[in-house]
């Protein structure tokens, strides 16, 4: 799969309350993206990326019994088609999707019914697609602070929260494997606990049983959060504008080694479904150093890193080209 990139802030845009009766296109462009074209997708392939992760908010246009609007499904299929036609892999998931995931602990039966209905429709729509299309069980919502808060200093509720995610991931595999077409053998991406590296490597996180043994695990890499997530001080931390000291490099290598020994060495592939950084308080050189370091250290351990990107963040969707050519060169050097 090589190196990947996300089609962020696009098909997963949701809660566009300022638009009355929004259309497929209005959802797609609500968070700043232009309408996606075949040339935009082709441009990713020409940059050297081997996979596009396509986050989707399926609830945006949904009718009775959680029925996905055919126009919405058709648009997702069109973008997947363009991705595969360009020679890349595609990963399709259920993303944040308006936040209904928070209700799992209190309304598990109904949430699981919705989850099942959504994946039954996705697997039917894509049943004849080849192996270069992967499904991902969910995004990073798999972990519930209403059950367990990792910062509380207590383990009360921890096993219950992990157990709920494990159950959802097993349900995902069971739905796909029982569907028609190529789904019984399709490669699947299993969301880690909040896609957090440390928590996903916790013994309480259990990969689902899969008769085909074709499941990879998904984590995200925004470490340290004060560098990656914020570009100005927040109440939980002071924003960092620099990265790369001895402690930073050790932390990166330790995390990559942890993923390798926990999963790769046991025959379980790992995809870093998102990694990235804010850019507002950082020099281009610092951004290049962090992103290329993550890509290199992941790739050398046989992990597939997928860059989180939105319009005009790293890739200009209007011009269909990467904005910082040196950054692209340094990221792609990870394959060497």
Secondary structure, 3 states (H helix, E strand, C coil): CCCEEECCCCCCCCCCCCCCCCCHHHHHHCCCCCCCCHHHHHHHHHHCCCEEEECCCHHHHECHHHCECHHHHHHHHHHHHHHHHCCCEEEEECCCHHHHHHHCCCCHHHHHHHHHHHHHHHHHHCCCCCCCEEEECCCCCCCCCCCCCCCCCCCCCHHHHHHHHHHHHHHHHHHHHCCCCCHHHCCEEEECHHHCHHHHCCCCCCCCCCCCCCEEEEEEECCCHHHHCCCCCECCECCCCCCCCHHHHHHHHHHHHHHHHHCHHHCCCEEEEEECCCCCCCCHHHHHHHHHHHHHHHHCCCCEEEECCCECCCEECCCCEECCHHHHHHHHHHHC
